[in-house]
């Protein structure tokens, strides 16, 4: 399983640091598919049927719907990321530090102090921290959506890592919370896509106005 978690973190890194927005969005597809695989495995190993439903929901929303909506947001705009608040080489270096050292540090912490949670806890907390780092360091709105998506995936993993030790009632409640969180993420993406379109229309009008004045 650890190889899968490392692969999830690797595709998170590609999504966060690639200058091409299209490549960043496409990197979310294997990232999300691996999350689906992990949720299925956790459900199978721990005999939790509710996780099968969550995995199917993840497949539809995280691996299919979200990338489609984000790619839609690329229409009529440049596909290159707006320059982040810090230099790109420094951002890559910090990302590697956060993902690699952070993951192994959390894994050691989990083993020492909270061994009752499953291994997805370390990956989830690392995703949460990395997504938050991306969110405060990026200025491109689409990259900020990707950051929020990674943060939500981290929270998703953190909660799933505690499900096997929780009563059935809490398990069902968390399932409903996942649905609400995903629906909110879809709504947010749709709304921000509308903002993208309005911004591009405004820029196009300003460009045409400047040309006409010349």
C-alpha positions as CSV (number, residue, x, y, z in Angstrom):
1,X,0.0,0.0,0.0
2,X,2.8,2.4,0.7
3,X,3.8,2.4,-3.0
4,X,0.3,3.5,-3.8
5,X,0.5,6.3,-1.3
6,X,3.8,7.5,-2.7
7,X,2.3,7.4,-6.2
8,X,-0.6,9.5,-5.0
9,X,1.8,12.1,-3.5
10,X,3.9,12.0,-6.7
11,X,0.8,12.8,-8.9
12,X,-0.1,15.5,-6.4
13,X,3.3,17.0,-6.9
14,X,2.8,17.0,-10.7
15,X,-0.6,18.6,-10.3
16,X,0.7,21.3,-8.1
17,X,4.0,22.2,-9.8
18,X,3.5,21.7,-13.5
19,X,3.4,25.0,-15.4
20,X,1.0,23.6,-17.9
21,X,-2.5,23.8,-16.4
22,X,-3.7,21.1,-18.7
23,X,-1.0,18.7,-17.5
24,X,-1.8,19.7,-13.9
25,X,-5.4,18.8,-14.4
26,X,-4.6,15.5,-16.2
27,X,-2.3,14.6,-13.3
28,X,-5.3,14.6,-11.1
29,X,-6.8,11.7,-12.9
30,X,-4.3,9.0,-11.9
31,X,-4.1,10.8,-8.5
32,X,-7.9,10.3,-8.0
33,X,-7.9,6.8,-9.5
34,X,-5.3,5.6,-7.0
35,X,-7.4,7.1,-4.2
36,X,-10.3,5.0,-5.5
37,X,-8.1,1.9,-5.4
38,X,-7.1,2.6,-1.8
39,X,-10.6,3.2,-0.6
40,X,-11.7,-0.1,-2.3
41,X,-8.8,-2.0,-0.6
42,X,-9.5,-0.5,2.8
43,X,-13.2,-1.4,2.4
44,X,-12.3,-5.0,1.4
45,X,-9.7,-5.6,4.1
46,X,-11.7,-4.1,6.9
47,X,-15.1,-5.5,5.6
48,X,-16.7,-2.1,5.4
49,X,-19.4,-2.1,2.5
50,X,-20.0,1.7,2.9
51,X,-16.5,2.3,1.5
52,X,-17.4,0.6,-1.7
53,X,-20.1,3.2,-2.3
54,X,-17.6,6.0,-1.4
55,X,-15.1,4.5,-3.8
56,X,-17.6,4.5,-6.6
57,X,-18.6,8.1,-5.8
58,X,-14.9,9.1,-5.8
59,X,-14.5,7.4,-9.2
60,X,-17.3,9.4,-10.7
61,X,-16.7,12.8,-9.1
62,X,-13.0,12.9,-8.4
63,X,-11.5,11.0,-11.3
64,X,-14.0,12.0,-14.0
65,X,-16.3,14.9,-13.2
66,X,-13.7,17.2,-11.6
67,X,-11.1,16.9,-14.3
68,X,-13.7,17.5,-17.0
69,X,-15.0,20.6,-15.2
70,X,-11.4,21.9,-14.7
71,X,-10.6,21.3,-18.4
72,X,-13.7,23.2,-19.3
73,X,-12.3,26.1,-17.3
74,X,-9.3,26.2,-19.6
75,X,-11.4,27.2,-22.6
76,X,-10.7,30.8,-23.8
77,X,-7.7,31.3,-21.5
78,X,-4.0,30.7,-21.6
79,X,-3.0,27.2,-20.4
80,X,0.2,28.5,-18.7
81,X,0.0,29.0,-15.0
82,X,0.1,32.6,-13.7
83,X,3.4,33.1,-12.0
84,X,3.2,32.0,-8.3
85,X,4.2,34.2,-5.4
86,X,7.6,32.3,-5.1
87,X,10.0,31.2,-7.8
88,X,9.2,28.0,-9.6
89,X,12.5,26.2,-8.7
90,X,12.0,27.2,-5.0
91,X,8.4,26.0,-5.2
92,X,9.5,22.6,-6.6
93,X,12.1,22.3,-3.8
94,X,9.6,23.1,-1.1
95,X,7.1,20.7,-2.5
96,X,9.6,17.9,-2.5
97,X,10.5,18.6,1.1
98,X,6.8,18.8,2.2
99,X,5.9,15.6,0.4
100,X,8.9,13.4,1.1
101,X,10.0,14.5,4.6
102,X,6.5,15.3,5.7
103,X,5.1,11.9,4.7
104,X,7.9,9.9,6.5
105,X,7.8,12.2,9.6
106,X,4.0,11.7,9.9
107,X,4.4,7.9,9.3
108,X,6.9,7.8,12.3
109,X,4.5,9.9,14.4
110,X,1.6,7.7,13.6
111,X,3.5,4.5,14.4
112,X,4.6,6.0,17.8
113,X,1.5,7.8,19.0
114,X,-1.6,6.7,17.1
115,X,-0.9,3.2,15.8
116,X,-4.6,2.4,15.8
117,X,-5.3,4.4,12.6
118,X,-4.5,2.8,9.3
119,X,-1.7,3.8,6.9
120,X,-3.9,6.2,4.9
121,X,-3.6,8.7,7.8
122,X,0.0,9.6,6.9
123,X,-0.9,10.1,3.2
124,X,-4.0,12.1,4.1
125,X,-2.2,14.5,6.5
126,X,0.6,15.0,4.0
127,X,-1.9,15.8,1.2
128,X,-3.7,18.3,3.6
129,X,-0.4,20.1,4.4
130,X,0.8,20.1,0.8
131,X,-2.6,21.3,-0.5
132,X,-2.5,24.2,2.0
133,X,1.0,25.1,1.0
134,X,-0.1,25.2,-2.7
135,X,-3.1,27.3,-1.8
136,X,-1.1,30.1,-0.1
137,X,1.7,30.0,-2.7
138,X,-0.3,30.0,-6.0
139,X,-1.9,33.0,-7.6
140,X,-3.6,31.2,-10.5
141,X,-7.3,30.6,-9.7
142,X,-7.3,27.2,-11.4
143,X,-4.3,26.1,-9.4
144,X,-6.0,27.3,-6.2
145,X,-9.0,25.0,-7.1
146,X,-6.5,22.1,-7.6
147,X,-5.0,23.0,-4.2
148,X,-8.4,22.9,-2.6
149,X,-9.1,19.6,-4.3
150,X,-5.9,18.1,-2.8
151,X,-6.8,19.5,0.7
152,X,-10.2,17.9,0.4
153,X,-8.6,14.6,-0.6
154,X,-6.3,14.8,2.4
155,X,-9.3,15.3,4.7
156,X,-11.0,12.4,2.9
157,X,-8.1,10.1,3.7
158,X,-7.8,11.3,7.3
159,X,-11.4,10.4,8.0
160,X,-11.2,7.1,6.2
161,X,-8.2,6.1,8.2
162,X,-10.3,6.3,11.4
163,X,-13.4,4.5,10.0
164,X,-12.5,0.9,11.0
165,X,-12.4,1.9,14.7
166,X,-15.7,3.8,14.6
167,X,-19.3,2.7,15.4
168,X,-21.6,2.0,12.5
169,X,-23.6,5.2,13.1
170,X,-20.5,7.4,12.7
171,X,-19.5,5.4,9.6
172,X,-22.9,6.2,8.0
173,X,-22.6,9.9,9.1
174,X,-19.2,10.2,7.5
175,X,-20.4,8.7,4.3
176,X,-23.1,11.4,4.1
177,X,-20.5,14.0,5.0
178,X,-18.3,12.8,2.1
179,X,-21.2,13.2,-0.3
180,X,-21.9,16.8,0.9
181,X,-18.2,17.7,0.6
182,X,-17.9,16.3,-2.9
183,X,-21.1,18.1,-4.0
184,X,-19.7,21.4,-2.6
185,X,-16.4,20.8,-4.4
186,X,-18.3,20.3,-7.7
187,X,-20.4,23.4,-7.1
188,X,-17.3,25.5,-6.3
189,X,-15.6,24.3,-9.5
190,X,-18.6,25.1,-11.6
191,X,-18.9,28.6,-10.1
192,X,-15.2,29.3,-10.5
193,X,-15.4,28.1,-14.1
194,X,-18.0,30.8,-14.7
195,X,-15.6,33.3,-13.2
196,X,-12.9,32.1,-15.6
197,X,-15.3,32.7,-18.5
198,X,-16.3,36.2,-17.3
199,X,-12.7,37.2,-16.8
200,X,-11.7,36.0,-20.3
201,X,-14.7,37.9,-21.9
202,X,-13.6,41.0,-20.0
203,X,-10.0,40.7,-21.2
204,X,-11.2,40.1,-24.8
205,X,-13.4,43.3,-24.7
206,X,-10.5,45.3,-23.2
207,X,-8.2,44.0,-25.9
208,X,-10.7,44.8,-28.7
209,X,-11.2,48.3,-27.2
210,X,-7.5,49.0,-27.2
211,X,-7.1,47.9,-30.7
212,X,-10.0,50.1,-31.9
213,X,-8.4,53.1,-30.2
214,X,-5.2,52.4,-32.1
